[in-house]
């Protein structure tokens, strides 16, 4: 199927919504290794993501084979971030879903430039608990991040100076991880901004 030009139509004839978790894992392995990143992204977004979310919703945890399929999908990191991670954050992802996907991120190695782009994109999204979990997980991988990404994170946190909400523990945790991991890369004016954030949300 991955070698066909109309692979999406043929794939839908196999009824992916009725696949067993084992079939999903086998299919993800085939598609992760045979498709280019753009096509893999479509497969992850249209088939794998729906299967994973439905399984978490019905069982309150994720089937082992779905979990292995997610791990396999990171084999194409750009497709994983664009097809699974970012759409999840934009579609009211629950904290349970975020924690499960984040545990996959924790266990696999991802090239730094892909993770840097993902952190940058996550920092630009509206605040959500799910995005907090993903940013914290990626920061904990201790990458040597490029200066624009660190600047983007500082601006992201600085945007909360005028925010009067009581922010949840998750928000504070990711700020703590950021400061612990990247304190030596943060410039002086950025430090002042972060100090103002911490005075407002202590």
N, C-alpha and C positions, 0 to 999 in steps of 0.2 A: 504493500500500500504506500509506504513513504516514497517509492520511486515513481508513482503515478502523478500526472499533472493535476488531475482532479481528485487528489487524495482525500480532501475533506468530505466530498460527497460520498465517496466509497466508504470512508470511515463511518459515516452516519448510518450507512446500510447495515453495519455490524451492531448497531444499537449500543453505543458505549454506556448509556445509562443503565443497561442491564448487566454489564460486565461484573464478574466477581473481582474481589481485590487482587487475587493472583493474576487474573487476566490483565488488570490495569498495570500491575508491576511489569509483566512481560511486554505489554505494549509500550510502556514508558521506556523500557530498555531499548527497544527497537527504534523508537522515534528519537530518543536522545542521541543515539549514535549515528542515525542515518539522515536526519533532517538538518537543513541549515538553521541558524539561530532564529530567523524570522518565522519559519514554519514551525519549529519546535515551540516557539512562544505561543503560536495559535493553538497547538495541541494542548500545551499546559493550561492555557487560559480557558479553552472551551470544553476540555474533557477532564483533565486531571484535577483541576481546582474544584470543579463541581462535585466530582466523586469524593474528594477529600473532605470538603465541607459537609456534604450529606452524611458521610460516615461519622464525623465528629458530632454532628447534630443528633443523629439517632442513637449513638452508643456512648456519648460523653467522653470517648477517647478514640484514638485512631488505630485502626487495624494495622498489624505489623507489615503487611504487604503494601498498604498505602504509604506507610512510613518509609519503607525501602524505595518505593517509587519516587517519593519526594527527594530522598537522598540521591537517587539516580538522576533526577531532573536537574540537580545543581551542576551536573556534568557540562551543561550549557549555561553558564552563569548569567549571561545577559538575558537569555530567554527566561530563566527562572525569575529574575528580578522583575522583568517587564510583564511576564505572563502570570506570575503567582503572587509575589510579594507586594508590589505596588497596587495591583487591583484589589488585593485583600484589604489593604489600608483604606482604599477609597470606597469599599462596599460594606461599611459597618462591621468589620471583623470583630469577633468576640475575643476576650482576653484568653480564653481557652485555646481557640484556634491559633492566636498569635504565639502563645507559649509553646504549642506543639511544633509550629513551623520554625520558631526560633531555636528549638532544640536540635532541629535538622541543621540549621546554620552553624550551630556550635560545633557539631561533630564532623563537618566537612571543611576541607581547605578551599578557599576561594581566592583567586588572584586579586591583588590589592586594587588594581584600577577599576575592576567591576564593583567591588565593595565600596570604594570611594564614591563612585557615581551613585550607587544606591543610597548611601548615607546622605549625600547632597540632596537627592530627590526627596527622601523621607523628611529631611529637615525643612523642606519647602511646603510640605502638606499641612493642612489644618491639624492642630494638636489632637492626638488620640492616644488611648492607652496602648493600642496595638503598635503604632509607630514608635512609641517609647520603648516597648519591649525589643523591637527589631533594632533600633538605634543602639540601645544598650548592649545587645548581643554582638553587633558588628564592632562596636568600640572595644569590647572586651577581647576581641581577637588581636588587639595590640598592633594594628598596622602602622606603618610609617605613612601617615596621610599627607597629601599635598596641601600646601598653604591655603588655596581657595576653599577647600572642604572645611578646614578648621575655622577659617573666617566665616563660612556659611553657618557653621554650628554656633559660633559666638553670636552672630546676628539673630539666629533662631532663638537662642536663649534670651538675648537682649530684648526681643519683641515682647517678653513677658513682664518687662519693667512696669508697663502701664496696665497690666492685667490684674483686676481686683479679685479674681476667683481664688478660692483656696485650692491649690494644686495638689493632686494626689501623690502618694509616696513614689509611684512609678516615675513621675516627672523628676522628683528629687534624686532618685536613684540614677537616672541617666545623666543628670547634671554632675553628680558625684563621680561617676565613671569617667565622664569626659575630662573633668578637672584632674582626676588622679592620673589618667593615661597621658594627657597632652599638656600638662601644666608648663613644661619647658618650651613648648612650641607656641604658646599664646603670647602675643605681643602686649606691650604695656597698656595701650589704649583699650585693648580687648579685655585685659584684666580689670580695668576700671569698670567697664560695662558689666562684667560678670559679678563684680563686687556689689554693684547697684542692684542687680537681679537678686543676689543673696540677701541684701538688706530688706528687699520687698518681700521675698518668699523665704523666710528663715526656717 
